[in-house]
Amino acid sequence: MHCTKKVLDDLLWVGADDRRLTCFEGVYGVPEGVSYNSYLLLDEKTVLFDTVDKAVSHTFFDNVAYGLQGRKLDYLVIHHMEPDHAATIEDLVYRYPETTIVCNAKIKTMLGQYFDKDLTQQMIVVNEGDTLETGKHVFSFINAPMVHWPEVMMSYDATDKILFTADAFGTFGALNGHIFADEVDFMHDWIDEARRYYTNIVGKYGMQVQMVLKKAAKLDIAYVCPLHGFVWRKHFGDFLEKYNLWSTYTPEVKGVCLAYASVYGHTENMANILAGKLVDRGVPVEMFDTSVIPASYIIASAFKNSHLVFAATTYNAGIFVTMENLLNDVVAHSIKNRKIALLENGSWGPMSGKLMTDLLSKLPGVSFIQNPITIKSSVKEATLAELDALADAIADDIFPNRHTPKESEPVVEVREPAVVTKAEVSVDPTAFFKFSYGLEVLTTVKDGKDYGCIINSAAQVSEGELKKVAVSVINKNNTCDMIKASGKFNISVLTEDAPFSLFQHFGFQSGRDVDKFENVSYNDRLSNGIRYLPEYANAVFGCEVITSIDLGVSTLFIANVIETKVLSNAPSATYAYYHAHIKPKKQPAPEAQEEGYRCTICGYFVPGKELPDDYVCPLCKHGKDAFEYVPAVTVTKKKGFICKVCGYFEPFEGDQLPADYVCPICKHGRDDFEPAEM
Ligand code: FEO
């Protein structure tokens, strides 16, 4: 039975998923399956873009027949001759003999190599820039050699701005009923498999990918239709950004890909000790046992990380086989511009360090952090100091401004922190409103997704050539987790004209529930790729985290300021200004609500039957359009507690909220609530 998806009114996906394939291309495990995409255009002429792998041909032919609804197939456009897309071409032509094949000269040659049937009599051979009119649509053709084979071409539909990209922008993984990338959390749930697909399949051909990206940059693209994975119609820039990094061999993160090959566990022990020392120094580590983890996952991690560490035992006077296979794969993929460190083991003649060095020296732009560390059979006390030195060298390279205590520095006795009991504390939370905090929007980006929240805690904490700032973020905030993961953030300093709705948007909802940037009209970013607020902010600071301290409810991040931008001379909004002028005043709870109008932006209530056309909200300055009519109601007062920070009312009959109560809006605890009746 047919199983298709609509891409546009006249464009149907007629491909299929395969979840039984053990090894894609005979090499790459695909535990999440794979999709083979084919697209059918129903214009005045009918056009099929590519076919599918033999394994899913049954569904594919059902899909094509269903899509055509009895019409003949006028054209088959072939973008790529690899059999996962081309194996069913001959069968298709037997079923639809009137089809004209549209392809380039290299594809024509390969058709003759793969199939016995002479297809040359029903073929149009096109060159780059040639066009094909099918009625409403006009297609032009773009050569994309080595993305991923030499014959590959792409098609661009100028009518609906669709780019058919062959293997480019594909991913491993079955579509599972979806068709568009925006129907899933691609940058969170799929990016690892997309990276594994790109780096292993096309990773060697970064220069050719760059050439095609430059051609594509001249096109106005609304839809991207690859031969594997999702169709893109939104947020394509996030994925394109990754392609730019991968194809230029630019690491996505400053971190270590640590792969080891160990026979009896001693080399693994050395690798584990180094990993622990790296993590102690704040270096992110991804770790792999080459005897267990397929090379494709390690290749993807090597593209992702800035530093590579390989640890291998010596075996048959060579490199242990699983590591040798991995390193041959690394060399075959031409990974460039990485810092490498090596660990070797050999009970009587350690050789793997030198052999690994010889192999990896073939890679362009690589450098070795130091000579390989050698153990004979097992890790000894002296090795620990060597591993410490290597961890320091890697951490210094990743964090050049890292503070490392020098032996000559005086040792200062640190007093044990005082233990304070709750009974000794007498705190009025409103006293904290007297601090002259500023207010800021803190933003970060992780896996292409943007995050942001309101803070009131940014402060410069160190002068010098590299200035440092500190921010404190509530642990429950999604942005806090994302900064821990990304290690970087921007601070947009808010101005007095910032409306309350901005505080509601960034402060009163969670990034776990909504995408706070989905419908904003701006997309301004610093060179770290993180968004900032171009309006209602007077300056932005781009920062890289040096260290963080968990304070229980919050995390304190200390960061170097890498980039700044002054946006305006508008005065900064202080916390006191916010409470006095921006935050709506608490409305007294009416005995009985009379009819009137309520501002949908800030909640301000105006009693009365009519609202004048020129009425402006005294709190948030929005006009009559922002108000909604509220009929008269009888209000029964409820006992409860009101949040002094955000105004949230929690109905509650007892004398005190539970000790672990947290405001569902602003995440402050019960100490910030006071009794109220509403
Ligand atoms: Fe999906 Fe290069 O084939």
Residues whose N, C-alpha, C, O or C-beta is under 5 A from the ligand:
A	BS01	FEO	E82 D84 H148 D167
